[in-house]
Amino acid sequence: GQLSPAPGKSTSTRSKEANIGESIEANGERPEWESLFDDLQDEPEVQSSAHGEDWRPGNAVGPDWDQLYKRLPNAKAGGGTTSTNGRSDNDGLDYGALFNGVGDPDDDLPPLVSSEQRAPGPSGSMVGQSAPASRQVRHEGVQNSRDNKQEDPPDEEEAPTPQRRLVFDLDSSLVDLACHWQKYSILGHFNLSGHADEGVEAWGEKLLPKGVLSLADFRNHGVELDLSDTHVVASGFQELEEFSGAIKRDSTVTSLRLTRAKIGNSGASWIAGALMRNQALTELVLSSNGITDEGIDPIAAVLDSNNVLKKIDLSDNRIGSRGAQQLASGVSRNRSLTELNLSRNSIGDQGAEEFLAILDVAVRPKPAVLRVLDLSGNLITRPTEDRLMSAYHRNITVLNTLRLSEADGQVDPDKGKPPRFTVVCTQQGIEVRAGRPGPRAQVSWEQDQGDVEIVLKRPELRRTDSTIVDVGFGYRRLKVTVR
């Protein structure tokens, strides 16, 4: 590791540094990096150590990064911390830590963060990704580690807005994957939801100061992951494979919502295959995904082997009578599914009568365990509806609730449970809300000289009376309330 002058080299490194510094002050120009690294290449050759040991990789002195930095025109000199070489600098940059590998291993270039500003995180955790040892995931807003572009410094008058950070210590492969996707700007938003015994406000006041969301915060009410209105799962083969693998490994998430995720038949098949190995998920929502009878076949096959699922929502798809018959056959052999939503599909009389056959206690000595069935908004004729309602009212079926018309009131899934909270996770940060956020509405507007026309599109308002919507329009504010 010792250095000695190379033959024919009369100018020392220290004199070269002095000459470089003088030229910078005289010319005011920034030195080229090539010339700086040429100085490193011109360093004397490495000799053997004082003990006579042969040179081997690892005992040579590497580039002096601090010295390189000091040669730049904007480097600060004097009055700072003293390095091991006796130089003093106050640039505040921990070069030793940076070039020893401290940073995100997935990043190509770790951002230069001063040692004073580097916030200590949980042991073994990285920003926005899982830590195998501690299973903790830190989620924070505005992440794009693939680009690593430095933003322009804010104006002096504008104070930087602090971002809310939250560490997810949930031991969940699905949550880890959602954080990973959001870190690389593949996923725009996702929600985590549960029930708070003490109320949402008191629950949030305890959560945000400690900065960690753990399984204990969900009590025994289950963890819901909502990826509705996102298209990342259906964006490509790699995403489908990653998502399917996360479902197989996950043992934390009990409810998975994928409304309007554009997964189609292919996505439904991947999810169904993953459910063969999952033993934690009790609720699956795949509404408004364009699923047809072809995509229902693998889901119906899952019901033969999966005895954990209790609720399946397949509403607002394109399921016909054949798909309904396949589902009825799977439900008849399943001993866990208690709620099935098939509303707003294309199911005809044959599919509806198949459900009547498997739920009739007079026909089957061991009927299905299904208790809630929603067939509203389908193509069932009036005579078939009458037969279903007659059997239901005469208590010859095992059903507790049967919906054949949208006029029938829907069952509140949170009835009798503590208040629901939702942690909304976006690239701008996190927010705790009460209840479950509705779908992201599409808003368009037109303005002429005298009038402003605003159109609000939300899927659940398609067949709803417009009188339940209040619109408050002011000079600087538009507020739309759905009662």
Residue pairs with C-beta under 8 A, 6 or more apart in sequence:
1 46
1 49
1 59
1 60
1 61
2 46
2 47
2 48
2 49
2 50
3 43
3 44
3 45
3 46
3 47
3 61
4 44
4 45
4 47
5 12
5 44
6 42
6 43
6 44
6 45
9 42
9 44
13 39
13 43
16 39
17 39
17 67
17 71
20 31
20 35
20 36
20 39
20 71
21 71
23 29
23 31
24 30
24 31
24 71
24 73
28 73
29 73
30 72
30 73
31 71
31 72
31 73
36 68
36 71
40 63
46 55
46 60
47 55
48 54
48 55
49 55
49 59
53 59
64 85
65 95
65 99
66 83
66 85
66 87
66 89
66 95
67 85
67 87
69 75
69 89
69 91
69 93
69 95
70 77
70 87
70 89
75 89
75 91
76 89
76 90
76 91
77 89
78 88
78 89
78 90
79 88
79 90
80 88
80 89
80 90
80 91
80 92
81 88
81 89
81 90
82 88
83 89
92 114
92 115
92 116
93 112
93 114
93 115
94 102
94 114
94 115
94 118
97 115
98 110
98 112
102 110
103 110
103 111
104 110
104 126
104 127
104 129
104 145
105 126
106 126
106 129
106 145
107 145
107 148
108 146
108 148
109 148
111 148
111 150
121 127
121 138
121 167
122 131
122 134
122 136
122 138
122 167
122 169
122 212
123 133
123 134
124 131
124 132
124 133
124 134
124 136
125 131
125 134
125 136
125 137
125 138
125 167
126 138
127 138
127 140
127 143
127 183
128 137
128 138
128 139
128 140
128 143
128 145
128 179
128 180
128 182
128 183
129 137
129 176
129 179
129 180
129 183
130 136
130 137
130 176
130 179
130 180
131 137
134 169
135 169
135 170
135 171
136 167
136 168
136 169
136 212
137 167
137 168
137 169
137 170
137 175
137 176
137 179
138 165
138 166
138 167
138 168
138 179
139 165
139 166
139 167
139 168
139 179
139 182
139 425
139 430
140 163
140 164
140 165
140 166
140 429
141 163
141 164
141 426
141 427
141 428
141 429
141 430
142 163
142 427
142 428
142 429
143 182
143 183
143 184
143 185
143 427
144 184
144 185
145 183
145 184
146 184
146 185
154 160
163 428
163 429
164 208
164 429
164 430
164 431
165 211
165 429
165 430
166 207
166 208
166 211
166 212
166 213
166 423
166 425
166 430
167 211
167 212
167 213
168 175
168 176
168 179
168 192
168 213
169 212
169 213
169 214
169 215
170 213
170 214
170 215
170 223
170 252
171 215
171 251
171 252
172 223
172 225
172 250
172 251
172 252
172 253
173 245
173 246
173 247
173 249
173 250
174 225
174 246
174 247
174 250
174 252
174 253
174 256
175 192
175 223
175 225
175 252
175 253
176 246
177 242
177 243
177 246
178 187
178 190
178 225
178 227
178 425
181 187
181 232
181 239
182 188
182 189
182 190
182 425
182 427
185 427
186 232
186 235
186 239
187 227
187 230
187 232
188 230
188 426
188 427
189 230
189 424
189 425
189 426
189 427
190 225
190 226
190 227
190 230
190 425
191 224
191 225
191 226
191 228
191 422
191 423
191 424
191 425
191 436
191 437
192 213
192 223
192 224
192 225
192 226
192 422
192 423
192 425
193 223
193 224
193 226
193 255
193 420
193 421
193 422
193 423
193 436
194 217
194 218
194 219
194 221
194 222
194 223
194 224
194 420
194 421
195 218
195 219
195 221
195 414
195 417
195 418
195 419
195 420
195 421
196 202
196 203
196 418
196 419
196 420
196 421
197 219
197 418
199 418
199 419
200 419
200 420
200 421
200 432
200 433
200 434
201 434
203 217
203 421
203 432
204 421
204 432
207 213
207 217
207 432
208 432
213 423
215 223
215 252
221 417
221 418
222 254
222 255
222 282
223 252
223 253
223 254
223 255
224 253
224 254
224 255
224 256
224 257
224 283
225 253
225 255
225 256
225 257
226 257
226 422
226 436
227 233
227 256
227 257
227 258
227 261
228 257
228 258
228 259
228 260
228 261
228 285
228 439
229 259
229 260
229 261
229 439
229 440
230 261
231 261
231 262
232 239
233 239
233 240
233 243
233 258
233 261
233 263
233 267
234 240
234 261
234 262
234 263
234 264
234 266
234 267
240 266
240 267
240 270
241 270
243 270
243 271
243 274
244 270
244 271
244 273
244 274
245 274
247 256
247 271
247 274
247 275
247 277
247 278
247 281
248 274
248 277
248 278
250 278
250 280
250 281
251 279
251 280
252 280
253 280
253 281
254 280
254 281
254 282
254 283
255 281
255 282
255 283
255 284
255 285
256 281
256 283
256 284
256 285
257 285
258 267
258 271
258 285
258 286
258 289
259 285
259 286
259 287
259 288
259 289
259 439
260 287
260 288
260 289
260 439
260 459
261 267
261 286
261 289
262 289
262 290
263 271
263 286
263 289
263 291
264 289
264 290
264 291
264 295
265 290
265 291
265 292
265 294
265 295
266 295
267 289
268 286
268 289
268 291
268 295
268 296
268 298
268 299
269 295
269 298
271 284
271 286
272 298
272 299
272 301
272 302
273 298
275 281
275 284
275 302
275 306
275 309
276 302
276 305
276 306
278 306
278 308
279 308
280 308
281 308
281 309
282 308
282 309
282 310
282 311
283 309
283 310
283 311
283 312
283 313
284 309
284 311
284 312
284 313
285 313
286 312
286 313
286 314
286 317
287 313
287 314
287 315
287 316
287 317
287 341
288 315
288 316
288 317
288 459
289 317
290 317
290 318
291 314
291 317
291 318
291 319
292 317
292 318
292 319
292 320
292 323
293 319
293 320
293 322
293 323
293 326
296 314
296 319
296 323
296 326
296 327
297 323
297 326
299 312
299 314
299 327
299 330
300 323
300 326
300 327
300 329
300 330
301 330
302 309
302 330
303 309
303 327
303 330
303 331
303 333
303 334
303 337
304 330
304 333
304 334
306 334
306 336
307 334
307 335
307 336
308 336
309 334
309 336
309 337
310 336
310 337
310 338
310 339
311 337
311 338
311 339
311 340
311 341
312 337
312 339
312 340
312 341
313 341
314 327
314 340
314 341
314 342
314 345
315 341
315 342
315 343
315 344
315 345
315 374
316 343
316 344
316 345
316 459
317 344
317 345
318 345
318 346
319 327
319 342
319 345
319 346
319 347
320 345
320 346
320 347
320 348
320 351
321 347
321 348
321 349
321 350
321 351
322 351
323 345
323 347
323 351
324 342
324 345
324 347
324 350
324 351
324 352
324 354
324 355
325 350
325 351
325 354
327 340
327 342
328 351
328 354
328 355
328 357
328 358
329 354
329 358
331 337
331 340
331 355
331 358
331 368
331 370
332 358
332 364
332 367
332 368
334 368
334 369
335 369
336 369
337 368
337 369
337 370
338 369
338 370
338 371
338 372
339 370
339 371
339 372
339 373
340 370
340 372
340 373
340 374
341 374
342 373
342 374
342 375
342 378
343 374
343 375
343 376
343 377
343 378
343 403
343 406
344 376
344 377
344 378
345 377
345 378
346 378
346 379
347 375
347 378
347 379
347 380
348 378
348 379
348 380
348 381
349 380
349 381
349 384
351 378
352 375
352 378
352 380
352 384
352 385
352 388
353 384
353 387
355 373
355 375
355 388
356 387
356 388
356 391
356 397
357 363
357 364
358 364
358 367
358 368
359 367
359 368
359 370
359 373
359 391
359 397
359 398
359 399
360 367
360 391
360 396
360 397
361 367
361 396
361 397
361 398
362 396
367 397
367 398
368 398
369 398
370 398
370 399
371 398
371 399
371 400
371 401
372 399
372 400
372 401
372 411
373 399
373 401
373 402
373 403
374 403
375 388
375 402
375 403
375 404
376 403
376 404
376 405
376 406
376 408
377 406
380 388
380 404
385 404
385 405
388 402
388 404
389 402
389 404
391 397
392 399
392 402
401 411
403 410
406 463
414 420
419 434
419 435
420 434
420 435
420 436
421 432
421 433
421 434
422 432
422 433
422 434
422 435
422 436
422 437
423 430
423 431
423 432
424 430
424 431
424 432
424 433
424 437
438 458
438 460
438 482
439 458
439 459
439 460
441 456
441 457
441 458
441 480
442 456
442 457
442 458
443 454
443 455
443 456
443 457
444 454
444 455
444 457
445 452
445 453
445 454
445 455
446 452
446 453
447 453
452 473
454 471
454 473
454 478
456 469
456 480
458 482
461 469
461 482
468 482
468 483
469 480
469 481
469 482
469 483
470 479
470 480
470 481
470 482
470 483
471 478
471 479
471 480
471 481
472 478
472 479
472 480
472 481
473 479
